[in-house]
Amino acid sequence: MAPAANSQVVIGLQWGDEGKGKIVDLLSANADVVVRFQGGNNAGHTLVVGGEQTVLHLVPSGALHPGTVCAIGNGVVIDPVVLVGELDELAAQGLVLGAERLLISREAHLILPYHKAIDLARERLRGKGKIGTTGRGIGPAHEDKVGRTGLRMIDLCDENGFRQRLHQSFTEKNRYLRAVLGEGSDDFEPLIEELLACGRRLAPHVCDVSTYLHDTLTAGRRVLFEGAQGVMLDVDFGIYPFVTSSNTGTGAAATGAGVAPKLLNTVIGISKAYTTRVGSGPFPTELHDEMGDRLRTDGAEFGATTGRPRRCGWFDAQVVRKSVRLCGVDFLALTKLDVLSGLERIPVCVGYRIDGREVEGMPVTVGEFDRVEPILEECEGWSEDITGARRLEDLPPQARAYITRIEELVGVPVGIVSVGPGRDQTIFLHDFS
């Protein structure tokens, strides 16, 4: 009989930026393979090891562990120029990822120069109604994927065929940019050679990631599935249209990595001890005052990819409860608890009112969200610096009570508490080895 699959799935439960990079880096110490299964270089995972910071965009967060294989699944949209640049930056830091350590799905779709041009042009036309896209071309690349006109990593490895198809695409997209978006023509042709050079560089990494992961899991080796963004940005279940262009929950790990759902085991949901989001869209607990500024400053809340300041607010149990339900979360990883130190009272959103009436669950439309009034419950704060805590008992009673209240509100136990950006600044309440 084949060994039981041994896998962990890490999912962001809010609007992204929950600290998935640190948690994946920690769990990667016991993983044979770490795989990214959705998103693109619109996500940035920040790792802090020995006081040094590394920001990864496409390379999985297991890269800093020498014995861990990193895989990029078919669900990721890849800008080949960005990926090569990221590999060069890592190499400059002494981390060279050869073909045996970085695998790229042959089925992963490409982000090409016209995708970024279209992305930026559309956002300019939206004016005040802009979505808040990063302008990385993620949405247009997904459109081509589902429209069956996209180009994939396997195509990039066929120079003659890629050159022909890319030339045709450049012509079509320029017509669209001129006629529909009112943009001038871009001369994409000189970029073809750069893209082909990237293809030659990446070709040794391109392989059948789906079969590799299946064989790895059925052999009993451990695979860690790394999500990007957060469930509130899911294209189906987020606050539409202020969402990303992919599914971001547990189900996407199966489709975006090419493995059977039954091979997915433990699901770890990441949530900050408060809430942040980047870009436009509803945010019921957002703070527009000095407290919001304090959370942003103390929590270093600026996008790893864009540098944009994050909007900040109190922990929203409605948001996390929905994400826990959708993703089948087994354990919560609560991050940035240390940022709340020094607050006398810490409000938590326990429910919503719309037009003065308490409602079940979360609204679906932006119009409803515009009328949401968060129902806040206050928890007692603490004054102690908790960045040196390594056991639950090291935390002040008020901090422990805050963790317990979050567990009660979202319905799952907290298995990890992060009290700082460093690897060692972590409290494990469950054995994930």
LINGICOR-V708103 format. One record per backbone hydrogen bond with DSSP energy under -1.0 kcal/mol. NH is the residue of the N-H (numbers start at 1). CO is the residue of the C=O. Records with the same first field share a line. If there is no record, write none. Layout:
NH->CO / CO
This chain:
8->223
9->266
10->225
11->268
13->270
23->19
24->20
25->21
26->22
27->23
28->24
29->26
30->27
31->28
32->222
33->222
34->69
35->224
36->71
37->226
43->40
45->56
47->54
49->52
52->49
54->47
56->45
63->60
65->62
68->65
69->32
70->101
71->34
72->103
73->36
75->256
76->73
77->39
78->109
83->79
84->80
85->81
86->82
87->83
88->84
89->85
90->86
91->87
92->88
94->91
95->90
101->98
102->98
103->70
104->205
105->72
106->207
108->105
110->151
111->78
115->112
116->112
117->113
118->114
119->115
120->116
121->117
122->118
123->119
124->120
125->121
126->122
129->126
130->127
141->137
142->138
143->139
144->140
145->141
146->142
147->143
148->145
149->144
150->144
153->108
154->106
156->152
157->153
158->155
162->158
163->159
164->160
165->161
166->162
167->163
168->164
169->165
170->166
171->167
172->168
173->169
174->170
175->171
176->172
177->173
178->174
179->175
180->176
181->176
183->177
188->186
191->188
192->189
195->191
196->192
197->193
198->194
199->195
200->196
201->197
202->198
203->199
205->202
207->104
209->207
212->208
213->209
214->210
215->211
216->212
217->213
218->214
219->215
220->217
221->216
223->6
224->33
225->8
226->35
227->10
231->12
232->14
233->230
234->231
235->246
238->234
239->232
240->238
242->239
243->241
244->233
253->250
255->251
256->252
258->254
259->254
263->260
264->261
266->7
268->9
269->331
270->11
271->333
273->335
275->313
277->311
286->283
287->312
293->289
294->290
295->291
296->292
297->293
298->294
299->295
300->297
301->296
302->300
303->308
307->303
310->301
311->277
313->275
314->285
317->349
320->316
321->317
322->318
323->319
324->320
325->321
326->322
327->323
328->324
329->324
330->267
331->267
332->413
333->269
334->416
335->271
337->418
340->337
341->338
342->382
343->340
346->379
348->377
349->315
350->375
353->373
354->357
357->354
359->352
369->365
370->366
371->368
372->369
373->353
375->351
377->348
379->346
381->344
389->386
394->391
395->392
400->396
401->397
402->398
403->399
404->400
405->401
406->402
407->403
408->404
409->405
410->406
411->407
415->332
416->332
417->427
418->334
419->425
426->424
427->417
429->415
430->415
